[in-house]
Amino acid sequence: MCATRVREGEVDIDDTLVERLIAGQFPRWAGLPVRRLESSGTENAVFRLGTDLVVRLPRHPGAVTDVEHEQRWLPRLGPRLPFASPEPLGLGGPGAGFTWPWSVYRWLDGRNPVVGGLEEPGLLAEDLAAFAGALRRVDPVGGPAGCRGVPLATRDEEMRAAIAALAGRADTDALTARWEEALRLPEYSGPPMWAHGDLMPGNLLLTGGRLSAVIDFATVGVGDPAVDLISAWNLLPAHVRGTFRDAVGADEAEWARGRGWALSIAVIALPYYWDTNPPVAENSRHVIGEILAEAG
């Protein structure tokens, strides 16, 4: 997500609805078992269809445009990346009482990484750098402006409101100081580059401790690629951050902008999801702790 969306108009989506949609629009897959998947994601409901497919449906109006965005750009980007990405196999439309578009993808094996429980943190740092580097090398001509490849200052109002909302729950003075440091950084002046924009643990799949796939390309676009450094704080332990930074080739300014992005994503999400999405809130608290510890 590009910002914390106000999820008005959220709808209930269950196995029966998915079965009806598939039967009505993709009869070749009718009769395959449907099973809802547990996910910390906030934008989509995800169902496994048979053994080889996954169905992804927007849960609220703010996520609807993401469907077309992924359907358009994943076929261009996926073949150029060193790790698997969602492969669109079908684009569904309204039906069975569901009013929005939705997607069918090929199933990708793997598991989400657990912060603090990585098997191969140094190798994973190199994998993440390889993914970010490959994405940056894709020709940006014609690519959409990334909603997160923008100056950090565009998030200032939302960031300060979130900090205020955390009064009594976090060190708001320290958060404000770190945010104001980020705002003083020079803006990115290089050529636009592709960035995934949301490299959170829930959007990464690992096999044997190594990165095997990256999912959820709703925020992918061109702009400042520093946003793809956020995994340094939301997932990687401190002792391998240097490995990640060296492999990406980030200079001091880019690294600092990446830290600013990690901080803003975490702080803006935390008051919104504190009670409604424990995994997102816990990762936000983790990021904040890591970044404030670096200031000590």
N, C-alpha and C positions, 0 to 999 in steps of 0.2 A: 504494500500500500504506500502511496506517496505521502500521505499524512494520516493522522488518526481520523478516520471517516466517521461521521455520525450515521449510525446504521439504522436509519428510519426505514420502515417498510420491510423489515426482515421477515422471511417466510420460512415455514416449516417444510423440510424436505425429508422424505423417508424412503425406505426400500421400495414400497409399493409404487410411489410416484416414479421412481427411476425405472422400474420394470415396465410401467405403462408407456413412458417416453421411449424407451428402447424398442418395445414391441411396435409402437406406432410409426417410428421414424427409421429404425435400423433393424428390420425383421431378420436379417442374417444373424443377429446376435440375440434375438428373442429366446427366452428360455434359459439363458445363462444365469447362474446364481448371482445375486446382488448382495453385497455386504458393505455396510457403512464402515469407514475407516476412522479410527480415533486420530484427531489432528489438533494441534494447537493453533492452526490457521484461523484467521478471523473473517476471511472474505468468501470462502467457498465451502460447500459440502462436497466430500469426496467419497466415492463408492468404488469398490473393486467389482469388476464385471467379469465373471469367469476367472480364468487364471492369467490371461494375457492382456487385459484391458482395465482401464480406470475411467470413471465418469466424474466430471467436475462441473458443478453447478453453482452459479453465484447465489449468495444467501441474501443479498440486499441490493437495492438499485445502484449504489455507488460502485459495485464490483462488476456491473454488467459490461462496461466498455472494455474491461480486461480480457473478455473472451475473444473479441475480434482482434485485440492487440496481440495476443499470443498466437492466434491462428495465422496472423499475417507474418509475424517476425520470426517465430520459431523455425519454420522451414528454411529461412535464409541463414539464421545463426547456427542452428544445431549442427549441421555438417562441418562447420569450421571450428568446432570446439573439441578439446581433447577428452572430454568426459560426456557421458550421456546426458541428454536433455529431453523433456517431454516431446513426443512425436504425435502431432495431431492426426487422428485417423477419421474423425467425423465431427461435423459441426451441426448440432441440433438446434431446433427452433422452438418457439412456443408450442405448447400442446399439453393435454391432460391436466389443464388447470394451471400449468406453469407458464409464465408470460415472457420469459427471457431466453436468450440464446445460451447454449451450454456446449460442452466439448467432451469428446471421447479421445483418450490418449492410449498409447501402448504402455503397459505396465513396466515399471522400472524397479528392479530388485535393489535392496539395500536397507539400511536403518539410519535414522537420524542420530547424529553424534550427541553424546552426553557431556556437557561441560564438566570438567574435572575428572572425566573417565575415559579420555582418549587413549587408544592403544599405541598409536604412532604419531604423537603430536608434531614432531619435526618433519616427518614425511608428509603429514597432512598439510602443514604450513606450505611446503613446496607445491603440493597439489593445488591448493587454493591460489597460490601465486601463478601457477601455470594456467589455471582457468581464467583468472583476471587478465593475464597477459595476452592470451589467445583472443579474448573478446575485444581487447583494445586494438588488436591488429586487424580486425574486420573493417573493411571500408565503411566509413560513416556516412558517405554521400547518400542522401535520401532518407536517412534514419530519423526517427522521431526524437524530438527533444526529450531528454530524460527528466522526469519530474523530480528526481533527486540529483541530477547533474547540474545543479544551480548554485548560486552563491549562498553560503550559510545564512547571510543576513535575511534572506527571504523567509526564514523560519523563526525570526526573532520574536515576533508577537506571540506565536503559538508556544514557543519555548518559554517565554517569561510567564505566560498564563499557567503552563504546566508546573513550573517551579513554584509559583504561588500556591497551586493546588496541593503541593507536597509539604506545605508547612506543617511541622510537627511529626512528619514521617521521614524526612530526609534533611541533610545539612544544606539548607537552601542558600546560605551565604557562600558555601564552597561551590555549589553548583553554579551560582550566578557568576562567581569569579572565573571559573573555568570556561563558562560560556562566553563571557566578555573577552577572555583571551582568544577564543576562537574567532570572534567577530573582528578582532584586530588583524587577523591574518590577511595577507594580500589575496585577492580573488584569483582564481585560475585564469590564466591568459593563454594557455596553449590551445592546440587544435581540439575540436570536439572528438571524443572517443566514446565507444560503446561501454556501458557499464550495466551490470545486472541490476544493481540498486537495492537489493534486499537479501544479501548473503547472511541470513540468519541460520542458526542450527536447524530449524525446522524446514529449511529449503535445501538442505544438503543431505545426500544419501552416501553412506559409507559401506564398504565391503572389506572385511579384513583390516579395518583401521584406516584404509585409504579411501580417498574420495572416488566415488563411482558415478555419481550423477548430481546435477543441480536442477532443481525444479522451481516452479512459480516465477515466470518471467513477466509478470504483470507490470513491473516497474522498469523493465529494460528500455534503454534509450541512449542517446548520445549527449555528451556534455563533459563535465568534470568527472574523470574516472575515480577520483579519490574516495568516493562513497563505497567502492568495492574493497576498501581496506577495513571495513567495520568488523570483519571476522577476527581481526587481531585482538579485539576487546570482548566481543560477544561469545567467543569460542576458544581461541588459542590461549594456552597458559603463557605467562609473562616470559618464561625462559626461551620460548621459541618465536617471540614476536620479531626479534632481530633477523631470524632466518627468513620469515615471511617478508619483511621489509626489504631485505637484500635481494630476495628472489624477484620481487615485484620491481625493484629499482626505484623506490620512492625516495625523493629528496626530503629535506626537513619540512619544507612548506607543505608538500603533498601529504606527508605522514600526519602533520598537525591538522590538516583539513579532514583527513580520514577520522582522526580522533574526535574532532568536532562533530562529524556526522554520527559517529557511534554514540556520543553523548546525547545529541539532540533526539535521535531515534528512541533511545532508552527513556529519556526524561519525558518526552511527549507521550509515549505509550503508557508509562507507569500509572499515572492517576486514572487513566481511562480504563485500564485492564486490571487494576489492583484487585478487585473483587470478582471480576467476570471471567478472567482468563489467567489462572495461576501460572502456567508455564511461561507465558509472555511476560507477566509481571516479575517472575523470578529471574528471568534472563535480564530484564531491565535493571533490576537491583544489582545483579552481578556486574553488568557493564559499568554502572555508576561507581560501584566499589572499586573496580579495577582502575578506572580513570582517576578517581580521587586519590587512590593510593600512589599513582604515578606522580601526583603533585607534591607528595610528601618528601 
